[in-house]
Amino acid sequence: MPSLTPQQHMDTTVWDAMKEGFLSGGLAAIPSTLGVYAAMNFSPKFVKSTNWQSRTALVIMPPLFAFAFGAEQKLVHSMHDMAGRADHSKKMAEWSEESALQRHRDHLQRMTTQKILSEPGMREGVELAAATSSSSSNAEDAEHEEMILTRFRESVVNSGLRVVDGNSLGLNHRMANFFQENPFKILAAVGVPAVLYIFKGREGQAHLQTQMKIMHTRVMGQGTVLIMLLSLMGFKEYMDRTGKFVTEAEVQSQVALMQQSRAELLMRLKRDRMEAAVVAEKRRKAHEADLKLKEA
């Protein structure tokens, strides 16, 4: 199970952003390299008007920009995702606290009932109530904790996820998640080489002028890219509806985060109640001291 420390979260987020940047840079390097290579072989004017420094810049600058842009976008997305998870955990912790308060009210109501039953002539009732309370208290606590864990897990699973057994995703699951998160990167990585291949195929048709080759490439390339785009968007829509793939370990990690948030909230509420009790006691003592001074 992944660590729950803030340092581990920070390292994981930074590493994911770096991987996204490297992937974006690698995808951008393909068309920039092929473009410069094609210009070097088919455009004497390009060769004459550029030197090796400018050609190198044309090759490496698009990947560098793609690296910075992709890493930043992934980092922003990760921060928003972490904020959403924290907010979800906070809401579930608040629900848990409300449930605990309701149980406390029910307990007070039972105590009031026991007090009524303790009146003269109702001794048998109080004995029965005491026996029932002592026998069911532990069972209710265990049932309450189990209900909270079940509710936490249901909230995670029903938030648009598909749970896969085991501690790691298969290659098909990882590819499906990547396609869902990066449809336009896939489109660029496949579409640009496809268009270049279509243009390359027109070289054997010597009877066509260059502008006609470009026109044919545009029409066929546009159709090819549109088919790819529709396919990718259809798959993304399917994944958005059914949910991304996660492992059971990731679900348990998220449930543990929610339990941690709940424990922190309960501790904070307990501390606030203790501080309020201390302040109330000081006020009571100060009020009694003022009354004694007035009587004196």
Rosetta silent file (secondary structure, phi, psi, omega in degrees, C-alpha in Angstrom):
SEQUENCE: MPSLTPQQHMDTTVWDAMKEGFLSGGLAAIPSTLGVYAAMNFSPKFVKSTNWQSRTALVIMPPLFAFAFGAEQKLVHSMHDMAGRADHSKKMAEWSEESALQRHRDHLQRMTTQKILSEPGMREGVELAAATSSSSSNAEDAEHEEMILTRFRESVVNSGLRVVDGNSLGLNHRMANFFQENPFKILAAVGVPAVLYIFKGREGQAHLQTQMKIMHTRVMGQGTVLIMLLSLMGFKEYMDRTGKFVTEAEVQSQVALMQQSRAELLMRLKRDRMEAAVVAEKRRKAHEADLKLKEA
SCORE:     score description
SCORE:     0.000 S_00000001
   1 L     0.000  136.933 -179.089    0.000    0.000    0.000 S_00000001
   2 L   -61.464  151.105  177.934    1.373    3.458   -0.839 S_00000001
   3 L   -67.533  150.640 -178.813    2.674    5.587    1.989 S_00000001
   4 L  -101.918    8.680 -177.090    0.335    8.192    3.420 S_00000001
   5 L   -77.250  149.261  177.795    3.049   10.707    4.290 S_00000001
   6 H   -60.187  -34.397  179.288    2.981   14.161    2.635 S_00000001
   7 H   -63.213  -41.020  178.488    6.579   13.667    1.434 S_00000001
   8 H   -65.944  -40.382  176.403    5.580   10.508   -0.418 S_00000001
   9 H   -60.498  -42.556 -179.389    2.619   12.305   -1.976 S_00000001
  10 H   -65.126  -45.255 -179.870    4.898   15.125   -3.125 S_00000001
  11 H   -62.541  -42.183 -179.959    7.492   12.731   -4.605 S_00000001
  12 H   -64.540  -41.980 -179.309    4.802   10.744   -6.427 S_00000001
  13 H   -64.824  -43.569  179.963    3.198   13.895   -7.851 S_00000001
  14 H   -64.929  -42.121 -178.706    6.520   15.301   -9.072 S_00000001
  15 H   -66.497  -40.059  177.038    7.536   11.984  -10.640 S_00000001
  16 H   -62.581  -39.344  178.302    4.191   11.653  -12.437 S_00000001
  17 H   -66.250  -39.285  177.980    4.602   15.187  -13.789 S_00000001
  18 H   -64.509  -43.628  178.645    8.126   14.386  -14.983 S_00000001
  19 H   -62.097  -41.403  178.565    6.960   11.221  -16.761 S_00000001
  20 H   -63.896  -39.397  177.725    4.158   13.146  -18.427 S_00000001
  21 H   -64.586  -44.447  178.670    6.641   15.803  -19.535 S_00000001
  22 H   -62.874  -40.395  179.471    9.066   13.244  -20.986 S_00000001
  23 H   -65.060  -44.360  178.751    6.232   11.517  -22.824 S_00000001
  24 H   -63.846  -41.378  178.044    4.942   14.789  -24.269 S_00000001
  25 H   -63.985  -40.039  178.253    8.451   15.812  -25.284 S_00000001
  26 H   -64.860  -39.876  178.065    9.068   12.464  -26.961 S_00000001
  27 H   -67.176  -37.386  178.923    5.835   12.693  -28.927 S_00000001
  28 H   -72.017  -25.347 -179.463    6.647   16.256  -30.004 S_00000001
  29 H   -69.756  -25.118 -178.360   10.152   15.223  -31.065 S_00000001
  30 H   -64.281  -56.487 -179.493    8.746   12.873  -33.720 S_00000001
  31 H   -68.009  -34.174 -179.837    7.145   15.493  -36.010 S_00000001
  32 H   -66.502  -40.146  178.778    9.848   18.099  -35.366 S_00000001
  33 H   -68.365  -44.223  179.577   12.621   15.660  -36.291 S_00000001
  34 H   -65.648  -36.088  178.923   10.767   14.334  -39.325 S_00000001
  35 H   -64.726  -46.179  178.050    9.964   17.847  -40.462 S_00000001
  36 H   -65.424  -38.695  178.555   13.574   19.007  -40.332 S_00000001
  37 H   -63.282  -43.618  178.978   14.703   15.777  -42.004 S_00000001
  38 H   -64.710  -41.248  179.252   12.194   16.238  -44.825 S_00000001
  39 H   -64.721  -35.858  178.688   13.197   19.877  -45.269 S_00000001
  40 H   -66.395  -31.395 -175.658   16.885   18.898  -45.419 S_00000001
  41 H   -93.584  -25.845 -172.865   16.216   16.364  -48.178 S_00000001
  42 H  -119.132   -0.761 -177.999   13.553   18.107  -50.270 S_00000001
  43 L  -131.249   94.843  176.485   14.173   21.836  -49.820 S_00000001
  44 H   -60.250  -32.438  178.761   17.489   23.248  -51.049 S_00000001
  45 H   -63.568  -40.230  177.566   16.306   26.696  -49.983 S_00000001
  46 H   -63.792  -42.721  179.730   15.922   25.477  -46.398 S_00000001
  47 H   -63.555  -38.792 -177.557   19.424   23.974  -46.465 S_00000001
  48 H   -72.793  -34.587 -174.035   20.884   27.194  -47.856 S_00000001
  49 H   -91.341   -1.761 -179.585   19.112   29.538  -45.427 S_00000001
  50 L  -127.085  157.969  173.666   19.811   27.605  -42.199 S_00000001
  51 L  -117.417 -175.996 -174.132   22.868   26.373  -40.354 S_00000001
  52 H   -69.636  -28.941  178.383   23.334   23.491  -37.932 S_00000001
  53 H   -67.046  -45.457 -179.056   22.478   25.659  -34.889 S_00000001
  54 H   -68.184  -36.373  177.760   19.092   26.745  -36.265 S_00000001
  55 H   -66.164  -40.665  176.900   18.291   23.226  -37.439 S_00000001
  56 H   -62.372  -40.545  178.550   19.135   21.848  -33.999 S_00000001
  57 H   -63.767  -39.584  178.657   16.895   24.484  -32.419 S_00000001
  58 H   -64.439  -28.187  179.848   14.030   23.549  -34.742 S_00000001
  59 H   -80.533  -43.332 -169.634   14.398   19.940  -33.634 S_00000001
  60 H   -93.783  -23.224 -176.275   14.738   20.400  -29.856 S_00000001
  61 H   -66.902  -44.301  176.438   12.626   23.492  -29.084 S_00000001
  62 H   -58.890  -43.562  176.149    9.181   21.895  -29.751 S_00000001
  63 H   -62.857  -37.337  178.154    9.979   18.908  -27.472 S_00000001
  64 H   -64.052  -42.656  177.184   11.240   21.247  -24.741 S_00000001
  65 H   -63.352  -43.726  179.676    8.052   23.300  -24.937 S_00000001
  66 H   -63.512  -37.611  177.453    5.942   20.128  -24.929 S_00000001
  67 H   -61.314  -49.270 -178.454    7.886   18.830  -21.912 S_00000001
  68 H   -64.905  -44.207 -178.324    7.286   22.022  -19.900 S_00000001
  69 H   -66.926  -45.073 -179.407    3.637   22.326  -20.925 S_00000001
  70 H   -65.372  -41.898  179.172    2.815   18.655  -20.362 S_00000001
  71 H   -64.592  -41.989 -179.867    4.541   18.513  -16.981 S_00000001
  72 H   -65.541  -42.514  179.254    2.815   21.671  -15.787 S_00000001
  73 H   -63.811  -41.014  178.006   -0.609   20.463  -16.950 S_00000001
  74 H   -65.489  -38.825  178.907   -0.093   17.102  -15.227 S_00000001
  75 H   -65.316  -43.821  177.866    1.013   18.832  -12.041 S_00000001
  76 H   -62.892  -43.154  179.051   -2.055   21.094  -12.032 S_00000001
  77 H   -62.268  -41.778  179.561   -4.301   18.113  -12.719 S_00000001
  78 H   -64.692  -39.885  179.268   -2.692   16.130   -9.886 S_00000001
  79 H   -65.190  -41.804  176.899   -3.120   19.019   -7.446 S_00000001
  80 H   -64.181  -39.433  179.341   -6.792   19.367   -8.358 S_00000001
  81 H   -65.275  -42.501  177.825   -7.231   15.614   -8.002 S_00000001
  82 H   -64.566  -38.971  177.677   -5.573   15.606   -4.575 S_00000001
  83 H   -64.915  -40.244  177.874   -7.739   18.537   -3.493 S_00000001
  84 H   -64.305  -40.715  177.871  -10.849   16.695   -4.660 S_00000001
  85 H   -65.740  -40.754  178.563   -9.852   13.578   -2.752 S_00000001
  86 H   -63.344  -41.011  178.687   -9.140   15.586    0.386 S_00000001
  87 H   -65.790  -39.661  177.732  -12.514   17.298    0.118 S_00000001
  88 H   -63.248  -43.567  178.624  -14.217   13.939   -0.395 S_00000001
  89 H   -63.508  -37.782  179.085  -12.437   12.499    2.649 S_00000001
  90 H   -65.227  -42.365  179.601  -13.429   15.540    4.695 S_00000001
  91 H   -64.721  -40.871  178.457  -17.086   15.186    3.743 S_00000001
  92 H   -67.105  -35.339  176.473  -17.082   11.509    4.622 S_00000001
  93 H   -66.113  -39.732  176.989  -15.402   12.303    7.956 S_00000001
  94 H   -64.953  -38.762  176.007  -18.070   14.908    8.669 S_00000001
  95 H   -61.881  -41.148  178.537  -20.737   12.352    7.823 S_00000001
  96 H   -62.039  -39.622  178.961  -19.058    9.944   10.231 S_00000001
  97 H   -66.631  -40.710  176.875  -19.068   12.591   12.955 S_00000001
  98 H   -61.794  -39.120  177.359  -22.749   13.291   12.364 S_00000001
  99 H   -64.509  -40.193  177.642  -23.403    9.588   12.662 S_00000001
 100 H   -64.875  -39.259  177.520  -21.457    9.475   15.928 S_00000001
 101 H   -64.268  -38.534  178.183  -23.460   12.422   17.272 S_00000001
 102 H   -64.805  -40.085  176.041  -26.688   10.657   16.347 S_00000001
 103 H   -63.370  -37.228  177.948  -25.526    7.567   18.207 S_00000001
 104 H   -65.312  -40.348  177.436  -24.722    9.766   21.201 S_00000001
 105 H   -63.728  -41.155  177.771  -28.231   11.242   21.108 S_00000001
 106 H   -62.637  -37.387  178.124  -29.708    7.744   20.963 S_00000001
 107 H   -65.254  -41.618  177.045  -27.555    6.773   23.936 S_00000001
 108 H   -63.363  -37.755  178.398  -28.803    9.761   25.920 S_00000001
 109 H   -64.813  -39.869  177.190  -32.349    8.842   25.046 S_00000001
 110 H   -65.499  -38.538  177.360  -31.779    5.307   26.318 S_00000001
 111 H   -62.670  -39.042  177.039  -30.282    6.712   29.519 S_00000001
 112 H   -63.428  -39.696  177.624  -33.390    8.850   29.977 S_00000001
 113 H   -63.792  -40.142  177.969  -35.525    5.767   29.496 S_00000001
 114 H   -64.870  -36.711  178.453  -33.483    3.920   32.088 S_00000001
 115 H   -64.445  -38.723  177.506  -33.933    6.821   34.489 S_00000001
 116 H   -66.518  -39.938 -179.088  -37.690    6.616   34.054 S_00000001
 117 H   -69.658  -18.407 -179.601  -37.608    2.883   34.556 S_00000001
 118 L   -80.533   -1.420  177.732  -35.670    3.343   37.790 S_00000001
 119 L   -66.534  158.076 -179.592  -38.676    4.962   39.443 S_00000001
 120 L   -54.212  137.032  179.265  -40.404    2.989   42.262 S_00000001
 121 L    89.917   -0.383 -177.273  -42.338    0.043   40.952 S_00000001
 122 L  -128.600   32.125 -178.161  -40.210   -0.308   37.801 S_00000001
 123 H   -64.454  -38.550 -179.698  -37.135   -2.186   39.115 S_00000001
 124 H   -62.972  -36.643  179.374  -37.634   -5.084   36.720 S_00000001
 125 H   -65.239  -42.335 -178.857  -37.588   -2.673   33.809 S_00000001
 126 H   -68.575  -34.288  177.048  -34.298   -1.063   34.833 S_00000001
 127 H   -65.520  -41.906  178.310  -32.648   -4.467   35.288 S_00000001
 128 H   -65.013  -42.085  179.511  -33.773   -5.469   31.824 S_00000001
 129 H   -64.334  -40.498  179.998  -32.593   -2.147   30.342 S_00000001
 130 H   -65.311  -41.846  179.256  -29.184   -2.429   32.038 S_00000001
 131 H   -64.754  -41.878  179.855  -28.696   -5.981   30.782 S_00000001
 132 H   -65.214  -41.601 -178.408  -29.689   -5.002   27.254 S_00000001
 133 H   -64.521  -44.427 -177.632  -27.396   -1.932   27.268 S_00000001
 134 H   -68.111  -33.270 -177.208  -24.325   -3.826   28.505 S_00000001
 135 H   -80.210  -27.777 -175.069  -24.765   -6.679   26.028 S_00000001
 136 H   -99.379   -7.844 -176.063  -25.412   -4.533   22.945 S_00000001
 137 H   -63.785  -51.152 -178.838  -22.891   -1.710   23.463 S_00000001
 138 H   -64.847  -39.184  179.388  -19.867   -3.568   22.066 S_00000001
 139 H   -64.393  -37.851  179.392  -21.895   -5.055   19.221 S_00000001
 140 H   -67.837  -40.451  178.213  -23.179   -1.612   18.241 S_00000001
 141 H   -62.464  -46.233  179.318  -19.678   -0.126   18.245 S_00000001
 142 H   -63.620  -40.940  179.238  -18.324   -2.908   16.031 S_00000001
 143 H   -65.580  -36.788  179.465  -21.322   -2.641   13.729 S_00000001
 144 H   -66.309  -44.222  179.139  -20.907    1.141   13.523 S_00000001
 145 H   -64.516  -39.826  178.049  -17.222    0.895   12.578 S_00000001
 146 H   -64.605  -38.356  178.779  -17.995   -1.772    9.986 S_00000001
 147 H   -65.775  -38.782  178.929  -20.743    0.410    8.540 S_00000001
 148 H   -64.861  -45.616  178.947  -18.356    3.367    8.299 S_00000001
 149 H   -61.793  -41.168  178.274  -15.704    1.287    6.482 S_00000001
 150 H   -63.453  -41.587  179.587  -18.337   -0.053    4.111 S_00000001
 151 H   -65.779  -40.326  177.295  -19.604    3.470    3.445 S_00000001
 152 H   -60.453  -47.409 -178.215  -16.080    4.737    2.814 S_00000001
 153 H   -64.532  -42.275  179.166  -15.369    1.933    0.342 S_00000001
 154 H   -62.318  -39.050 -179.906  -18.689    2.428   -1.461 S_00000001
 155 H   -65.659  -34.286  178.258  -18.020    6.151   -1.819 S_00000001
 156 H   -72.962  -47.351 -176.550  -14.615    5.432   -3.412 S_00000001
 157 H   -65.948  -36.530 -177.196  -15.839    2.680   -5.737 S_00000001
 158 L   -85.347    9.358  179.834  -18.905    4.670   -6.823 S_00000001
 159 L   -93.547   23.630  177.986  -16.857    7.769   -7.679 S_00000001
 160 L    92.766   42.859 -178.485  -16.207    6.593  -11.256 S_00000001
 161 E  -131.593  153.082  172.445  -13.719    3.759  -10.756 S_00000001
 162 E  -121.058  119.074 -172.672  -13.445    0.111  -11.767 S_00000001
 163 E   -86.164  131.894  177.264  -11.601   -2.027   -9.251 S_00000001
 164 E  -112.071  132.189  179.098   -9.171   -4.678  -10.517 S_00000001
 165 L   -63.832  145.222  179.178   -8.046   -7.469   -8.218 S_00000001
 166 L   105.539  179.112 -177.565   -4.386   -7.480   -7.295 S_00000001
 167 L  -102.327    0.435  179.678   -1.737   -4.875   -6.566 S_00000001
 168 L  -147.151  151.243  178.907   -0.928   -3.840  -10.147 S_00000001
 169 L   -86.140  148.695  174.632   -2.823   -3.097  -13.341 S_00000001
 170 L   -74.241  168.940 -178.757   -2.404   -5.119  -16.486 S_00000001
 171 H   -61.482  -39.916  179.389   -0.992   -3.640  -19.656 S_00000001
 172 H   -65.442  -35.425  177.988   -4.460   -3.355  -21.194 S_00000001
 173 H   -68.538  -43.329  179.272   -5.748   -1.505  -18.132 S_00000001
 174 H   -64.948  -39.686  178.568   -2.845    0.946  -18.150 S_00000001
 175 H   -65.673  -39.631  178.396   -3.265    1.570  -21.869 S_00000001
 176 H   -63.651  -42.531  177.489   -7.008    2.160  -21.419 S_00000001
 177 H   -64.097  -40.463  179.901   -6.349    4.678  -18.634 S_00000001
 178 H   -66.397  -41.556  177.742   -3.697    6.417  -20.731 S_00000001
 179 H   -62.424  -38.035  179.704   -6.002    6.637  -23.744 S_00000001
 180 H   -66.258  -40.096 -174.840   -8.727    8.118  -21.533 S_00000001
 181 H   -84.348  -23.646 -173.694   -6.440   10.776  -20.050 S_00000001
 182 L  -133.669   58.697 -177.979   -4.469   11.653  -23.216 S_00000001
 183 H   -67.098  -36.662 -177.046   -6.647   11.279  -26.331 S_00000001
 184 H   -75.402  -28.224  174.477   -5.119   14.233  -28.187 S_00000001
 185 H   -67.712  -41.754  176.579   -1.568   13.061  -27.546 S_00000001
 186 H   -63.132  -40.896  179.600   -2.456    9.699  -29.030 S_00000001
 187 H   -62.255  -43.313  179.523   -4.111   11.474  -31.956 S_00000001
 188 H   -67.893  -39.964 -177.799   -1.006   13.576  -32.597 S_00000001
 189 H   -66.790  -31.547 -178.761    1.353   10.607  -32.204 S_00000001
 190 H   -96.048  -37.082 -174.425   -0.607    8.513  -34.728 S_00000001
 191 H   -69.317  -43.061 -177.944   -2.084   11.200  -36.981 S_00000001
 192 H   -63.291  -50.150  176.183    1.126   13.051  -37.897 S_00000001
 193 H   -61.046  -33.355  179.001    3.017    9.937  -39.057 S_00000001
 194 H   -64.460  -42.903  178.799   -0.120    8.792  -40.921 S_00000001
 195 H   -65.999  -41.355  177.320   -0.313   12.093  -42.850 S_00000001
 196 H   -63.394  -37.012  178.380    3.406   11.967  -43.615 S_00000001
 197 H   -66.507  -39.276  177.665    3.016    8.400  -44.855 S_00000001
 198 H   -63.357  -43.180  178.237    0.153    9.465  -47.123 S_00000001
 199 H   -65.033  -37.991  178.869    2.286   12.278  -48.554 S_00000001
 200 H   -63.077  -34.588 -179.548    5.200    9.889  -49.000 S_00000001
 201 H   -69.803  -17.636  178.387    2.935    7.591  -51.006 S_00000001
 202 H   -81.422   -8.621 -176.571    2.248   10.353  -53.539 S_00000001
 203 H   -64.342  -31.303 -178.477    5.939   10.522  -54.555 S_00000001
 204 H   -73.878   -9.924 -179.771    5.532    7.673  -57.012 S_00000001
 205 L   -94.797   83.735 -174.611    2.893    9.612  -58.962 S_00000001
 206 L   -68.082  -21.750 -178.355    5.167   11.721  -61.139 S_00000001
 207 L   -74.998  -10.512 -179.704    2.289   13.055  -63.251 S_00000001
 208 L   -92.629  138.446  173.952    0.954   15.021  -60.260 S_00000001
 209 L   -76.593  165.679 -177.015    2.227   18.473  -59.430 S_00000001
 210 H   -60.398  -42.528 -179.427    3.360   19.286  -55.908 S_00000001
 211 H   -65.257  -32.077  176.632    0.211   21.276  -55.081 S_00000001
 212 H   -70.964  -36.556  175.765   -1.959   18.363  -56.240 S_00000001
 213 H   -62.570  -42.523  178.226    0.037   15.988  -54.041 S_00000001
 214 H   -64.084  -40.424  178.991   -0.522   18.315  -51.111 S_00000001
 215 H   -62.655  -46.284  178.333   -4.254   18.521  -51.945 S_00000001
 216 H   -61.630  -41.586  179.515   -4.578   14.726  -52.093 S_00000001
 217 H   -63.315  -40.281 -179.472   -2.636   14.417  -48.837 S_00000001
 218 H   -63.671  -45.471 -178.107   -4.896   16.976  -47.141 S_00000001
 219 H   -65.254  -50.925 -178.622   -8.120   15.231  -48.177 S_00000001
 220 H   -68.191  -39.011  178.564   -6.963   11.718  -47.298 S_00000001
 221 H   -66.089  -38.861  178.791   -5.144   12.864  -44.163 S_00000001
 222 H   -63.178  -43.394  177.450   -8.178   14.809  -42.977 S_00000001
 223 H   -62.889  -42.018  179.762  -10.399   11.752  -43.375 S_00000001
 224 H   -63.106  -45.965 -178.612   -7.865    9.550  -41.598 S_00000001
 225 H   -66.245  -37.777  178.100   -7.464   11.946  -38.684 S_00000001
 226 H   -63.765  -41.402  176.937  -11.247   12.384  -38.354 S_00000001
 227 H   -62.184  -43.310  177.432  -11.734    8.617  -38.159 S_00000001
 228 H   -62.658  -41.919 -178.187   -9.012    8.412  -35.497 S_00000001
 229 H   -63.918  -44.861  178.941  -10.547   11.324  -33.595 S_00000001
 230 H   -63.336  -39.179  179.170  -14.023    9.786  -33.576 S_00000001
 231 H   -65.174  -45.304 -179.317  -12.611    6.448  -32.446 S_00000001
 232 H   -66.355  -41.534  179.653  -10.601    8.006  -29.625 S_00000001
 233 H   -67.615  -34.902  175.645  -13.488   10.209  -28.462 S_00000001
 234 H   -65.086  -42.469  177.615  -15.830    7.229  -28.504 S_00000001
 235 H   -66.441  -39.403  178.099  -13.415    5.213  -26.379 S_00000001
 236 H   -63.712  -40.737  177.955  -12.912    8.161  -24.016 S_00000001
 237 H   -62.285  -41.010  177.183  -16.682    8.537  -23.626 S_00000001
 238 H   -61.806  -44.658 -179.750  -16.927    4.831  -22.807 S_00000001
 239 H   -68.042  -37.021  178.355  -14.170    5.122  -20.198 S_00000001
 240 H   -64.492  -34.857 -179.036  -15.719    8.265  -18.682 S_00000001
 241 H   -76.612  -41.155 -175.780  -19.036    6.454  -18.268 S_00000001
 242 H   -90.279  -22.238  177.684  -17.683    3.201  -16.897 S_00000001
 243 L   102.325  152.399  178.557  -14.725    4.632  -14.924 S_00000001
 244 E   -77.796  162.862 -178.649  -10.954    4.267  -14.992 S_00000001
 245 E   -88.020  133.891  174.106   -9.206    1.128  -13.752 S_00000001
 246 E  -136.277  158.899  178.979   -7.681    1.080  -10.267 S_00000001
 247 E   -88.996  163.223  176.669   -6.263   -1.693   -8.118 S_00000001
 248 H   -62.179  -33.884  178.802   -7.678   -2.953   -4.853 S_00000001
 249 H   -64.093  -38.565  178.120   -4.565   -1.585   -3.134 S_00000001
 250 H   -66.816  -36.844  176.433   -5.352    1.934   -4.413 S_00000001
 251 H   -64.861  -44.542  178.744   -8.916    1.659   -3.094 S_00000001
 252 H   -63.471  -36.103  177.102   -7.643    0.537    0.300 S_00000001
 253 H   -63.671  -42.509  178.509   -5.169    3.422    0.285 S_00000001
 254 H   -65.995  -39.575  176.912   -7.969    5.901   -0.388 S_00000001
 255 H   -63.272  -39.856  177.836  -10.104    4.346    2.372 S_00000001
 256 H   -63.853  -38.237  176.279   -7.129    4.643    4.735 S_00000001
 257 H   -62.641  -40.258  179.013   -6.805    8.332    3.833 S_00000001
 258 H   -67.344  -38.352  175.832  -10.474    8.836    4.628 S_00000001
 259 H   -64.559  -38.895  178.369  -10.074    7.054    7.958 S_00000001
 260 H   -64.370  -43.344  177.592   -7.093    9.251    8.723 S_00000001
 261 H   -62.414  -39.153  178.361   -9.104   12.388    7.911 S_00000001
 262 H   -64.008  -44.840 -179.949  -11.926   11.123   10.114 S_00000001
 263 H   -62.829  -40.577  178.557   -9.564   10.447   13.014 S_00000001
 264 H   -64.857  -40.154  179.006   -8.016   13.922   12.658 S_00000001
 265 H   -65.389  -43.858  179.111  -11.460   15.545   12.579 S_00000001
 266 H   -63.059  -40.901  178.307  -12.640   13.629   15.667 S_00000001
 267 H   -63.990  -40.990  179.184   -9.448   14.545   17.507 S_00000001
 268 H   -65.749  -40.496  178.279   -9.860   18.206   16.561 S_00000001
 269 H   -66.073  -39.153  178.007  -13.490   18.226   17.702 S_00000001
 270 H   -64.353  -41.159  178.269  -12.544   16.550   20.964 S_00000001
 271 H   -65.273  -40.096  177.715   -9.822   19.134   21.555 S_00000001
 272 H   -63.536  -39.825  178.440  -12.244   21.962   20.802 S_00000001
 273 H   -66.065  -39.114  178.511  -14.770   20.538   23.264 S_00000001
 274 H   -65.206  -42.222  178.138  -12.095   20.229   25.955 S_00000001
 275 H   -64.788  -38.983  177.728  -10.960   23.810   25.371 S_00000001
 276 H   -65.458  -36.745  178.121  -14.567   25.013   25.509 S_00000001
 277 H   -66.648  -39.728  178.242  -15.068   23.133   28.776 S_00000001
 278 H   -63.381  -44.617  178.698  -11.952   24.736   30.264 S_00000001
 279 H   -62.446  -41.450  179.064  -13.124   28.203   29.214 S_00000001
 280 H   -64.329  -39.168  178.304  -16.587   27.531   30.673 S_00000001
 281 H   -65.745  -40.108  177.225  -15.055   26.374   33.959 S_00000001
 282 H   -63.568  -41.355  178.209  -12.904   29.516   34.170 S_00000001
 283 H   -64.409  -39.138  178.805  -15.934   31.673   33.537 S_00000001
 284 H   -63.866  -43.870  179.084  -17.897   29.828   36.219 S_00000001
 285 H   -65.318  -39.723  178.427  -15.114   30.313   38.766 S_00000001
 286 H   -64.627  -38.741  178.636  -14.764   33.972   37.838 S_00000001
 287 H   -65.492  -41.194  177.981  -18.511   34.439   38.212 S_00000001
 288 H   -64.901  -38.413  178.453  -18.473   32.782   41.651 S_00000001
 289 H   -64.780  -39.586  178.792  -15.552   35.004   42.697 S_00000001
 290 H   -64.801  -39.705  178.673  -17.486   38.102   41.599 S_00000001
 291 H   -64.262  -40.198  178.544  -20.515   36.981   43.595 S_00000001
 292 H   -64.937  -39.538  178.575  -18.386   36.461   46.714 S_00000001
 293 H   -64.491  -40.380  178.839  -16.870   39.912   46.329 S_00000001
 294 H   -66.407  -38.189  178.307  -20.330   41.483   46.032 S_00000001
 295 H   -67.970  -34.049  178.817  -21.555   39.616   49.129 S_00000001
 296 L   -71.792    0.000    0.000  -18.484   40.716   51.095 S_00000001
